[in-house]
Amino acid sequence: MNREIAVTGLTAHDIATLWRIPKGTIYRYAHTYRWRRYTDTGRTYYHPDDVTATFDTLRPEEG
C-alpha cells in the first residue's frame, strides 16, 4: 500500500480523540454506515470523508 494514502486516513484512536466517543461506537458506525477502510502495517484507517459525513448527519450544526 502506498504510504501517502495511509497518512490521510483516520484511525479509531484519532476518531475517538477528535469526537470524544468510545472506540466501540466507532467500530459500530464504521459497520453501520459502511465506511471505506484499508489496512497498512497492521493498522486500520477509515476514509475521512465517510467519517465526517456520518458525524455531520448525527450531529447537525446548530443554527
N, C-alpha and C positions, 0 to 999 in steps of 0.2 A: 504494500500500500504506500502511496506517496505521502511522505511526511508533511508536506504543505497542507494537504487536505486534513490530516489528523489534527493539526493545530487549530483548525477553525471549528471543530466540534465542541460540544459541551459534555462533560462527564456528569454522572449522577451527583457527585460531590459538588461540582460547580453549580448545578441547578439548585441543589439543596441549600447551598450557601446564599445564592442570589435571591431566591424566593422564600427562604426560611420555611421549608417544608421537609417532612421526613423523607428519607430515601425510598421507603416502601411506596409512598404516594407517587413518586417519580416513576417507578417501575410500572405501577398501575396505569398512570397516564400514558406512558410510552406504549403500553399494550393496547389500551382502550382507544387512543387517538392515532394509533399506527405511525408513531414517529419513525422516520428513517434513521437508521443507525449503522454503524460499522465498527469493527474492532481492529485495533492496531496495538501490537505488543501487549496483548492481554487486557487492554482497556477498551471499554465500550464508549463510543462517542455518539451523541444524539445531534441531529441536524438542528441548528439554532432557529431556523425559520419555523420548524414544526413545534419546537418548544415555546417560542414566543406566541405563535398563533393560538396554541392551547391556552396559555395564561391570559392572553388578551380576551379570549372568549369567556373564560371562567371568571375573570375579574375586569369587567369593562371599566374604562376610565370614568371617574365621577365628574359630573357636569360642572 
